[in-house]
Amino acid sequence: MQTDDQATCQKTDLSKSPGTFCVLVGVTGSVAALKLPLLVSQLLQLSGVDVRVVTTEHAKHFYNPADVPVKIYSDQEEWKLWTQRSDPVLHIELRRWADLLVIAPLDANTLGKIANGICDNLLTCVVRAWDTSRPLLFCPAMNTAMWLHPITAQQVSKLKEFGYVEIPCIAKKLVCGDEGKGAMAEVSTIVSIVKQYLPGSDESM
């Protein structure tokens, strides 16, 4: 006889193998979302790691889903999945599945939402429901002028107060042509930090 957990896994494609470390990648509407395929591919190279992606609608503008070799969940899946009271709630199922959440890139808009507890899409609902005993890493990415706005430092500080871990942005020439701080950390840096949280890692935090 099929259990409720088995039925949920079939509906959500969120089965979890013993010994697997599950990484959920959140992607938001920054041009740095172009790097999503590379980030996912490099995470999958880590031993024992499984990956899923949660995307905002605006992030979809910057990458081709066909280039991302894992399941991508969006707002549409959340509402399609739940049709009656007994159906699973996707943002809760994703929160249960993931051992670690990394938001890369985290744009200015979603940074502001998370800092203020707003949960109006699938990704921000996952964050609002997140188990804070598990690591949540965030990688800010925005135009330099947006990064330098006084409210940005306040919002980043608020996320740190929640226990989330910042992977700081870097200075470079941005796609918009401006030069300065605000670019997402290099993919290699993000993967290296995620690696520190894997079970058995010598650098495990």
C-alpha positions in Angstrom: 0.0 0.0 0.0 1.3 3.4 -0.9 2.2 5.8 1.9 1.4 9.5 2.0 5.2 10.2 1.8 5.5 8.1 -1.3 2.5 9.8 -2.9 4.0 13.2 -2.1 7.3 12.3 -3.7 5.6 11.2 -6.9 3.7 14.5 -7.1 6.7 16.7 -6.3 9.7 14.7 -7.6 11.3 15.3 -4.2 12.4 11.8 -3.3 15.4 11.7 -1.0 18.0 9.0 -1.0 19.7 8.0 2.2 23.1 9.6 2.5 22.3 12.3 -0.1 22.9 16.0 0.8 20.1 18.0 -0.8 20.9 21.5 -2.1 18.1 23.8 -3.1 19.3 26.7 -5.3 17.1 29.8 -5.3 17.5 32.1 -8.3 16.1 35.7 -8.7 15.9 38.4 -11.3 19.4 39.6 -11.5 21.5 39.3 -14.7 23.8 37.0 -12.7 21.1 34.3 -13.1 22.9 33.7 -16.4 25.3 31.6 -14.3 22.6 29.2 -13.0 23.5 26.4 -15.4 27.2 26.6 -14.4 26.4 26.7 -10.7 24.1 23.7 -10.8 26.5 21.7 -12.9 29.4 22.4 -10.5 27.2 21.6 -7.5 26.3 18.2 -9.0 30.0 17.4 -9.2 30.2 17.4 -5.4 30.0 13.8 -4.1 26.6 12.8 -2.7 24.9 16.0 -3.6 21.4 16.3 -5.2 20.2 19.6 -6.5 16.9 21.3 -7.3 16.1 24.9 -8.3 13.5 27.3 -7.3 13.1 30.3 -9.6 11.3 33.6 -9.5 9.4 34.6 -12.7 11.8 37.4 -13.5 14.9 35.2 -13.1 13.6 33.1 -16.1 14.5 36.0 -18.4 18.2 35.3 -17.9 18.7 31.5 -18.4 17.5 28.7 -20.7 15.8 25.9 -18.6 17.1 23.4 -21.1 20.7 24.2 -19.9 19.8 23.4 -16.3 20.1 19.6 -15.7 17.8 19.4 -12.7 14.1 20.0 -11.9 13.2 23.7 -11.7 10.2 24.7 -9.6 8.3 28.0 -10.1 5.2 29.7 -8.9 3.2 27.8 -11.5 4.1 24.5 -10.0 3.1 25.6 -6.5 -0.5 26.4 -7.6 -0.8 23.4 -10.0 0.2 21.0 -7.3 -2.4 22.1 -4.7 -5.9 21.4 -5.9 -7.5 20.0 -2.8 -7.0 20.0 1.0 -4.9 16.7 1.0 -2.4 17.8 -1.6 1.1 18.7 -0.6 2.1 22.4 -0.3 5.2 22.8 -2.5 7.1 25.4 -0.5 6.8 23.2 2.6 7.9 20.1 0.7 10.9 21.9 -0.7 11.8 23.2 2.8 11.6 19.6 4.1 13.6 18.2 1.2 16.5 20.6 1.3 19.5 20.3 3.7 20.9 23.6 2.5 19.4 26.6 0.6 21.6 28.9 -1.5 20.1 31.9 -3.2 22.3 32.9 -6.1 21.8 35.5 -7.2 19.8 37.4 -4.6 18.6 40.6 -6.3 17.7 43.8 -4.5 14.0 43.2 -4.8 14.0 39.8 -3.2 16.6 40.9 -0.6 14.0 43.6 0.5 11.2 41.1 0.6 13.1 38.6 2.7 14.3 41.2 5.1 10.7 42.3 5.7 9.2 38.9 5.9 7.3 39.2 2.6 6.4 35.8 1.0 4.6 36.4 -2.3 6.2 33.8 -4.5 7.4 30.2 -4.2 11.0 31.2 -3.3 10.1 33.7 -0.6 7.6 31.2 0.8 10.4 28.6 1.1 12.6 31.2 2.9 9.8 32.2 5.2 9.2 28.6 6.2 12.9 27.7 6.3 14.2 25.6 9.2 16.9 28.0 10.6 18.8 25.1 12.1 19.8 24.4 8.5 22.2 26.6 6.5 20.8 29.4 4.2 23.4 31.1 2.1 22.7 34.2 0.1 24.7 35.8 -2.7 23.7 39.5 -3.3 23.9 40.8 -6.9 22.8 44.2 -8.1 24.0 47.4 -9.7 26.6 49.3 -7.8 24.3 52.3 -7.1 21.7 49.9 -5.7 24.3 48.1 -3.6 25.5 51.5 -2.1 22.0 52.6 -1.2 21.9 52.9 2.6 18.9 50.4 2.9 21.0 47.6 1.3 23.4 47.3 4.3 20.4 47.4 6.7 18.7 44.5 4.8 21.8 42.4 4.5 22.4 42.9 8.3 18.8 41.8 8.9 19.3 38.5 7.0 22.5 37.9 9.0 20.5 38.5 12.2 18.2 35.7 11.0 21.2 33.4 11.0 21.7 33.4 7.2 25.2 33.5 5.8 26.3 36.1 3.2 28.5 35.2 0.4 29.6 38.7 -0.4 29.3 40.3 -3.8 32.5 41.4 -5.6 33.7 44.5 -7.5 34.0 44.2 -11.3 32.7 45.8 -14.5 28.9 45.0 -14.5 26.8 44.0 -17.5 25.2 47.4 -17.4 28.6 49.0 -17.9 29.1 50.4 -14.4 32.2 49.4 -12.6 32.2 48.7 -8.8 30.9 46.4 -6.1 27.6 44.5 -6.7 28.5 41.5 -8.9 27.6 38.1 -7.6 30.5 36.1 -6.1 32.2 33.7 -8.5 30.5 30.4 -9.0 33.7 28.6 -7.8 33.5 30.6 -4.5 29.9 29.7 -4.0 30.5 26.0 -4.6 33.5 26.0 -2.3 31.4 27.5 0.5 28.6 25.0 0.0 31.2 22.2 0.1 32.1 23.3 3.7 28.6 22.3 4.8 28.7 18.8 3.4 28.7 15.9 6.0 32.2 14.7 6.7 33.9 17.8 5.2 37.1 18.7 7.0 35.9 22.4 6.7 32.4 21.6 7.9 30.9 24.5 9.9 
